[in-house]
Amino acid sequence: RRFPSTLPCFQRIRGMSDPLEGAQGFVDMYGKPAPTFAQEIKAHGFEAFVVRMIEAVGWTYFLDDEAYEGHMLGQAELHMTQHRTEVNLAKVVRGRFHFSGEFRAPALHWFLTCQWQYDLKLLKHPSVTLEVINALDNEGNSALYYCHGEHYQEGWDCNKAQMLELISDNRFCAVDFPLMPSYGGGLEVLALPGNKVEALLKRNLALPVTPATKKLRATVNSTREGCSILHMVCDEILIERGKCSVEVHAAISGKHVASLMLDGCDIVSAVELHLKMPDSGETTWKPWKWGNPLKFINEHGALLDSRDKIECINYKKPGQQPCSANSDDDGVAAQVFTVAVRSEDTSSVPAA
């Protein structure tokens, strides 16, 4: 659904400076001065006005103090710092975005969509109770749906830090992770730690079976565009790639060649690339001989294919003599290395 913008448009008058109180220097299309911040929150309420400005930022494409919306959100940030107890993040507010539509949700959820300049510790605000942090909007979306820094045109900018903070809160139990369209096509990869997602899933499954928790418990089976949490894990959208410590030795002499830190989902050809073009301090190996192909075996003696995944190196069984010639090598002697994964991050997809 796409909505026309009904918000007033204010422009800054060049050469005028703004005091902290209000928006002097901003005028509308007729030259009338814009209302001050104090006037706006008195007329609309603080929470509703902030959501209105966040909504407007979705139309103006940027958050900039030179723009009226950016200036007012800066004032809101100052207000939340100086008058924290006067803010009610439990208040339900209606808002709408150009990209996704109209929703009614607690002010907390809307505030998560704005990348504030400072850490306002929203989840630790006294008004954010167990009920508020787990509240679902009128469309059944949890606060996870609101963890983005922008929301307009053709995609979202995922606020991973905010989402990570949310799922790390022991009170939070919703598991309806969003599918975020990417500007270049496809989807934004959330890349969250597997152990954090697993802990969240366990909290959801441990919820008491009562009418009050029915909708929250049901988020474990939520689907977006037919995509479940299992699909998101298998398609490597949800869980971050695990980092593997890879040790490389010369197969014959046993001399240590390199210590590499690679993604578990990388393939063996990445090892060859790092050996040929090493980063500083990554390898002690002398440059390879031009024309001599590189071959890699694991500690079981299994010859590794260039397309084998790093995280599967240790598990491949012997199937070909490690030094046998390959027709693609034109009979040229190969340089052979033993490769072993010494440690795997527990946040990797296989571990999860």
C-alpha positions as CSV (number, residue, x, y, z in Angstrom):
1,R,0.0,0.0,0.0
2,R,1.3,3.4,-0.9
3,F,0.1,6.6,0.8
4,P,0.4,10.2,-0.3
5,S,2.2,12.4,2.2
6,T,-0.1,14.6,4.2
7,L,2.6,16.2,6.4
8,P,3.4,19.9,6.2
9,C,6.6,20.8,4.5
10,F,8.9,23.2,6.2
11,Q,12.2,24.7,4.9
12,R,15.1,26.3,6.7
13,I,15.8,29.9,6.0
14,R,19.5,30.2,5.2
15,G,21.5,32.3,7.5
16,M,19.2,31.7,10.5
17,S,20.3,29.7,13.5
18,D,18.0,27.7,15.7
19,P,17.8,27.9,19.4
20,L,17.4,24.5,21.2
21,E,13.8,25.3,21.9
22,G,11.8,25.0,18.7
23,A,12.2,25.5,15.0
24,Q,12.9,29.2,14.4
25,G,14.5,29.4,10.9
26,F,11.9,27.0,9.4
27,V,9.0,28.3,7.4
28,D,6.2,26.7,5.4
29,M,5.6,27.3,1.7
30,Y,3.8,30.6,2.5
31,G,6.6,31.9,4.7
32,K,4.8,31.2,8.0
33,P,7.1,30.1,10.8
34,A,7.0,26.5,11.8
35,P,5.6,25.6,15.2
36,T,8.2,25.1,18.0
37,F,8.9,21.6,19.4
38,A,7.1,22.5,22.6
39,Q,4.0,23.6,20.7
40,E,4.0,20.4,18.6
41,I,4.2,18.0,21.6
42,K,1.5,20.0,23.4
43,A,-0.8,19.8,20.4
44,H,-0.1,16.1,19.4
45,G,1.5,14.5,22.4
46,F,5.2,13.6,22.5
47,E,5.0,10.0,21.4
48,A,2.6,10.7,18.5
49,F,4.6,13.7,17.3
50,V,7.8,11.7,17.2
51,V,6.1,8.9,15.2
52,R,4.8,11.6,12.9
53,M,8.4,12.9,12.3
54,I,9.8,9.4,11.8
55,E,7.0,8.8,9.3
56,A,8.0,12.0,7.5
57,V,11.7,11.0,7.4
58,G,10.5,8.0,5.4
59,W,9.4,10.5,2.7
60,T,12.3,12.9,2.8
61,Y,14.9,10.0,2.4
62,F,17.4,11.3,5.0
63,L,17.7,12.2,8.6
64,D,19.5,15.5,8.7
65,D,19.4,18.4,11.2
66,E,19.1,20.8,8.2
67,A,15.7,19.2,7.5
68,Y,12.7,20.1,9.7
69,E,12.0,16.4,10.6
70,G,15.7,15.7,11.4
71,H,15.8,18.8,13.6
72,M,12.7,17.9,15.5
73,L,13.9,14.3,16.0
74,G,17.1,15.8,17.5
75,Q,14.9,17.8,19.8
76,A,13.0,14.6,20.7
77,E,16.2,12.9,21.5
78,L,17.2,15.7,23.8
79,H,13.7,15.6,25.4
80,M,14.0,11.9,26.1
81,T,17.4,12.4,27.8
82,Q,16.3,15.3,30.0
83,H,12.7,14.3,30.7
84,R,12.9,10.5,30.6
85,T,10.1,9.8,33.1
86,E,7.6,12.0,31.1
87,V,7.9,9.7,28.1
88,N,5.5,6.7,27.8
89,L,6.8,4.1,25.4
90,A,3.7,1.9,26.2
91,K,1.4,4.4,24.5
92,V,-0.2,2.9,21.3
93,V,0.3,5.1,18.3
94,R,-0.8,4.8,14.7
95,G,1.8,5.3,12.0
96,R,2.2,4.6,8.3
97,F,5.1,4.1,6.0
98,H,5.4,4.5,2.3
99,F,6.8,1.0,1.9
100,S,4.9,-1.3,4.2
101,G,1.6,0.4,5.2
102,E,-0.3,1.5,8.3
103,F,0.0,0.0,11.8
104,R,-1.0,0.6,15.4
105,A,1.8,-0.3,17.8
106,P,3.4,0.8,21.1
107,A,5.6,3.9,20.8
108,L,8.5,1.6,21.7
109,H,8.2,-0.2,18.5
110,W,8.1,3.0,16.4
111,F,11.1,4.4,18.2
112,L,13.1,1.3,17.2
113,T,12.7,2.3,13.6
114,C,14.8,5.5,14.1
115,Q,18.6,5.4,14.3
116,W,19.1,7.9,17.1
117,Q,22.4,9.6,17.5
118,Y,22.8,8.4,21.0
119,D,22.0,5.2,22.8
120,L,18.7,6.1,24.5
121,K,18.5,2.6,26.2
122,L,14.9,2.3,25.1
123,L,14.4,-1.3,26.3
124,K,15.5,-0.2,29.8
125,H,12.9,2.6,30.0
126,P,10.6,2.2,33.0
127,S,7.5,2.2,30.8
128,V,8.8,-0.9,28.8
129,T,7.3,-3.7,30.8
130,L,7.1,-7.4,29.9
131,E,3.8,-6.8,28.2
132,V,5.1,-3.8,26.2
133,I,8.2,-5.4,24.9
134,N,6.3,-8.5,23.7
135,A,3.3,-6.5,22.4
136,L,2.1,-7.3,18.8
137,D,0.8,-4.6,16.5
138,N,-2.6,-4.7,14.9
139,E,-1.2,-6.8,12.1
140,G,0.4,-9.3,14.5
141,N,4.0,-8.1,14.1
142,S,6.3,-8.0,17.1
143,A,9.0,-5.4,17.8
144,L,11.3,-7.4,15.5
145,Y,9.5,-6.0,12.5
146,Y,10.4,-2.5,13.6
147,C,14.2,-2.9,13.9
148,H,15.3,-0.9,10.9
149,G,16.9,2.4,10.4
150,E,14.9,3.5,7.4
151,H,11.7,2.5,5.8
152,Y,10.9,4.0,2.4
153,Q,11.1,3.4,-1.4
154,E,12.4,0.0,-2.3
155,G,14.0,-1.5,0.8
156,W,15.0,-1.4,4.4
157,D,18.2,-0.7,6.2
158,C,18.3,-3.4,9.0
159,N,19.4,-2.0,12.4
160,K,21.2,-5.2,13.4
161,A,22.5,-3.7,16.7
162,Q,19.0,-2.9,17.8
163,M,17.6,-6.3,16.8
164,L,20.5,-8.0,18.6
165,E,19.7,-6.0,21.7
166,L,16.1,-6.9,21.5
167,I,16.6,-10.7,21.2
168,S,19.2,-10.5,24.0
169,D,16.6,-9.2,26.4
170,N,15.4,-12.1,28.5
171,R,11.9,-10.8,28.6
172,F,11.4,-10.9,24.8
173,C,9.9,-14.0,23.4
174,A,8.6,-13.3,19.9
175,V,10.1,-15.3,17.0
176,D,8.6,-13.6,13.9
177,F,11.8,-12.4,12.3
178,P,11.1,-10.1,9.4
179,L,12.0,-10.6,5.7
180,M,13.6,-7.3,4.8
181,P,13.7,-6.4,1.0
182,S,17.1,-5.3,-0.1
183,Y,17.7,-2.2,-2.4
184,G,19.6,-4.3,-4.9
185,G,17.0,-7.0,-5.0
186,G,16.7,-10.1,-2.8
187,L,16.6,-9.9,0.9
188,E,18.7,-8.3,3.7
189,V,20.6,-10.9,5.6
190,L,19.9,-10.5,9.3
191,A,23.1,-12.5,10.3
192,L,22.3,-13.0,14.0
193,P,24.3,-15.1,16.4
194,G,22.9,-18.7,16.4
195,N,23.2,-19.0,20.2
196,K,21.0,-15.8,20.7
197,V,18.4,-17.1,18.3
198,E,18.4,-20.5,20.0
199,A,17.9,-18.9,23.4
200,L,15.0,-16.8,22.1
201,L,13.4,-19.9,20.6
202,K,13.7,-21.7,23.9
203,R,12.0,-18.8,25.7
204,N,9.1,-18.9,23.3
205,L,8.7,-22.6,23.7
206,A,8.8,-22.2,27.5
207,L,5.9,-19.8,27.6
208,P,2.9,-21.0,29.7
209,V,0.0,-22.2,27.6
210,T,-2.6,-19.6,28.5
211,P,-5.0,-17.4,26.4
212,A,-2.8,-14.4,27.2
213,T,0.3,-15.9,25.5
214,K,-1.5,-17.6,22.6
215,K,-0.6,-15.0,19.9
216,L,3.0,-14.7,21.2
217,R,3.5,-18.5,21.3
218,A,2.1,-18.6,17.7
219,T,5.0,-16.4,16.4
220,V,7.2,-19.5,16.3
221,N,5.1,-20.8,13.4
222,S,4.9,-17.4,11.7
223,T,5.6,-17.2,7.9
224,R,6.3,-14.2,5.8
225,E,5.7,-14.7,2.1
226,G,5.5,-18.4,3.0
227,C,9.0,-18.3,4.6
228,S,9.2,-19.9,8.1
229,I,12.1,-19.6,10.6
230,L,13.4,-22.9,9.4
231,H,13.5,-21.6,5.8
232,M,15.4,-18.5,7.0
233,V,18.0,-20.7,8.7
234,C,18.5,-23.0,5.8
235,D,18.7,-20.1,3.3
236,E,21.3,-18.4,5.5
237,I,19.1,-15.3,6.0
238,L,18.8,-15.5,9.8
239,I,22.0,-16.9,11.3
240,E,25.3,-15.3,10.8
241,R,28.0,-17.3,9.1
242,G,30.3,-19.1,11.6
243,K,34.0,-18.2,11.7
244,C,36.4,-21.1,11.3
245,S,40.1,-21.1,12.3
246,V,41.8,-22.9,9.5
247,E,45.4,-24.2,9.8
248,V,47.4,-25.0,6.6
249,H,50.6,-27.1,6.6
250,A,52.8,-28.4,3.8
251,A,51.6,-32.0,3.2
252,I,55.1,-33.6,2.9
253,S,57.3,-31.6,5.3
254,G,54.5,-30.7,7.8
255,K,55.8,-27.1,7.9
256,H,53.2,-24.6,9.1
257,V,52.1,-22.4,6.2
258,A,49.2,-20.3,7.3
259,S,46.5,-19.6,9.9
260,L,43.3,-18.3,8.4
261,M,40.0,-17.0,9.8
262,L,37.3,-17.8,7.2
263,D,33.6,-18.0,7.1
264,G,32.3,-21.5,7.5
265,C,30.2,-21.2,4.4
266,D,33.3,-20.2,2.3
267,I,34.7,-22.8,0.0
268,V,38.1,-24.4,-0.3
269,S,39.1,-22.1,-3.2
270,A,39.1,-19.3,-0.6
271,V,42.1,-21.0,1.1
272,E,44.0,-20.9,-2.2
273,L,43.1,-17.3,-2.8
274,H,44.4,-16.3,0.7
275,L,47.7,-18.2,0.0
276,K,48.2,-16.5,-3.3
277,M,47.2,-13.1,-2.0
278,P,47.8,-13.2,1.7
279,D,46.8,-10.4,4.2
280,S,49.5,-9.1,6.5
281,G,50.5,-11.7,9.1
282,E,48.3,-14.3,7.6
283,T,50.9,-16.7,6.2
284,T,54.6,-17.5,6.5
285,W,54.6,-19.3,3.1
286,K,56.7,-18.1,0.3
287,P,54.9,-17.2,-3.0
288,W,53.8,-20.3,-4.9
289,K,55.4,-21.3,-8.1
290,W,53.6,-20.0,-11.2
291,G,52.2,-22.9,-13.2
292,N,52.1,-25.3,-10.3
293,P,48.5,-26.0,-9.1
294,L,47.7,-26.1,-5.4
295,K,46.0,-29.2,-4.0
296,F,44.5,-29.5,-0.5
297,I,43.8,-32.6,1.6
298,N,42.3,-32.9,5.1
299,E,43.9,-34.9,8.0
300,H,42.1,-38.1,6.8
301,G,43.9,-37.8,3.5
302,A,40.8,-37.0,1.5
303,L,41.4,-34.8,-1.5
304,L,39.3,-31.6,-1.2
305,D,37.4,-30.2,-4.0
306,S,37.6,-26.4,-4.6
307,R,33.8,-26.2,-4.0
308,D,33.9,-28.0,-0.6
309,K,32.7,-25.8,2.2
310,I,35.2,-24.8,4.9
311,E,33.1,-26.1,7.7
312,C,33.0,-29.5,6.1
313,I,36.7,-30.0,5.6
314,N,37.3,-32.2,8.6
315,Y,34.5,-34.6,7.8
316,K,35.3,-35.5,4.2
317,K,36.4,-39.2,3.8
318,P,39.3,-40.4,1.6
319,G,38.2,-41.0,-1.9
320,Q,41.2,-40.2,-4.1
321,Q,44.9,-40.4,-3.7
322,P,46.1,-36.9,-2.6
323,C,48.9,-36.6,-5.0
324,S,47.3,-38.2,-8.1
325,A,47.4,-36.1,-11.2
326,N,44.3,-34.5,-12.6
327,S,43.6,-34.1,-16.3
328,D,43.0,-30.4,-15.7
329,D,46.6,-30.0,-14.4
330,D,48.2,-31.2,-17.7
331,G,50.4,-33.5,-15.8
332,V,52.2,-30.7,-13.9
333,A,53.3,-31.5,-10.4
334,A,51.0,-30.0,-7.8
335,Q,51.9,-28.4,-4.5
336,V,50.0,-30.2,-1.8
337,F,48.8,-28.8,1.6
338,T,47.0,-30.3,4.5
339,V,44.1,-28.2,5.7
340,A,42.3,-28.6,9.1
341,V,39.6,-26.6,10.8
342,R,40.8,-26.2,14.4
343,S,37.8,-24.3,15.9
344,E,34.3,-23.4,14.8
345,D,32.2,-20.6,16.1
346,T,29.1,-22.0,17.9
347,S,26.9,-19.5,16.1
348,S,27.4,-21.2,12.7
349,V,24.5,-22.7,10.9
350,P,25.5,-26.4,11.5
351,A,26.0,-25.7,15.2
352,A,22.6,-24.0,15.4
